[in-house]
């Protein structure tokens, strides 16, 4: 089954929803307008149940098929939140809110799942139940975990769960998925380097935190290259340095480093934490300073269930005729991993074409991907729960 004609007919309408959401971005757990739009559309389509405020600002819609002989329930997830970033696209539908934009395509994900919802409500050509999951706070906010802790999986008896994310560099209408790890973990850390501040013209009377922190930055780079098995990919990045001084002639008392850790194999986390702590503490000590490491696990690797990944790939091939089944894993993180830790399922990529990269102020979701994305959700429901 290629792209469904009905969804092609709905393209302009779905684009309108997408661009409206894009123009009104909302940050994590503040997606009130977006959630209200989703709720209104789902009710208008005739969903059998629509529940808001799941996991704070999440929305869940339920669609029953024309029959239910085996009690199968499949969840489809889309994320709704935007990023704290100033948009630079200059498009007519650009963000109306300074410092906020949909730079990751969550507007497109939400619109595609809404399009599939409208089609599934009209046709109901499946045997079972579809649960539509519109998730808040994917961008570092723990929205997936919030919905899970609010009882979503058990309340609606979700048995399998699937999600989709656009990916620049993959052709529009093409899909990519793999068995096993699809995306990396996303852990965060802070290193507080404490010295003794003073006058920059008399550094001998200080314990120079800037010098100590700079050596910590260099030392930490050895973790991935010298401590982790090369066959177990890891990334440790220092992404920011902040001091309690903002002048030209003061050596600060405190420097705070911030960074992220990414890996595909959960077994390396303990090793990274141990080395990060040891290197920071001992390097700072060598310069007379002290270091305190605060390590925060955020989301685990996104690991696709092999059988579910195969099903997702087969449906993607049926929709577009093009699917990359051996997609290399990527190092960005995705909190859909928390849902996959609760239920079998898969996460796949849909091509966004030759666009700006994700999290770039020039990025925009490619509306030409919408028919394929909607069709994948719809066909996944019909193929996984066929009416016999």
HELIX and SHEET records of a PDB file:
HELIX    1   1 UNK A    5  UNK A    9  1                                   5    
HELIX    2   2 UNK A   11  UNK A   23  1                                  13    
HELIX    3   3 UNK A   32  UNK A   45  1                                  14    
HELIX    4   4 UNK A  106  UNK A  123  1                                  18    
HELIX    5   5 UNK A  143  UNK A  149  1                                   7    
HELIX    6   6 UNK A  152  UNK A  155  1                                   4    
HELIX    7   7 UNK A  200  UNK A  205  5                                   6    
HELIX    8   8 UNK A  209  UNK A  220  1                                  12    
HELIX    9   9 UNK A  222  UNK A  222  1                                   1    
HELIX   10  10 UNK A  223  UNK A  227  3                                   5    
HELIX   11  11 UNK A  266  UNK A  268  5                                   3    
HELIX   12  12 UNK A  269  UNK A  286  1                                  18    
HELIX   13  13 UNK A  306  UNK A  320  1                                  15    
HELIX   14  14 UNK A  336  UNK A  340  1                                   5    
HELIX   15  15 UNK A  367  UNK A  369  5                                   3    
HELIX   16  16 UNK A  370  UNK A  384  1                                  15    
SHEET    1   A 8 UNK A  49  UNK A  54  0                                        
SHEET    2   A 8 UNK A  58  UNK A  64 -1                                        
SHEET    3   A 8 UNK A 129  UNK A 135 -1                                        
SHEET    4   A 8 UNK A  73  UNK A  79  1                                        
SHEET    5   A 8 UNK A 160  UNK A 167  1                                        
SHEET    6   A 8 UNK A 344  UNK A 351  1                                        
SHEET    7   A 8 UNK A 175  UNK A 176 -1                                        
SHEET    8   A 8 UNK A 323  UNK A 324  1                                        
SHEET    1   B 3 UNK A 302  UNK A 304  0                                        
SHEET    2   B 3 UNK A 180  UNK A 184 -1                                        
SHEET    3   B 3 UNK A 330  UNK A 333  1                                        
SHEET    1   C 4 UNK A 234  UNK A 243  0                                        
SHEET    2   C 4 UNK A 254  UNK A 263 -1                                        
SHEET    3   C 4 UNK A 186  UNK A 194 -1                                        
SHEET    4   C 4 UNK A 290  UNK A 299 -1                                        
SHEET    1   D 2 UNK A 198  UNK A 199  0                                        
SHEET    2   D 2 UNK A 250  UNK A 251 -1                                        
END                                                                             
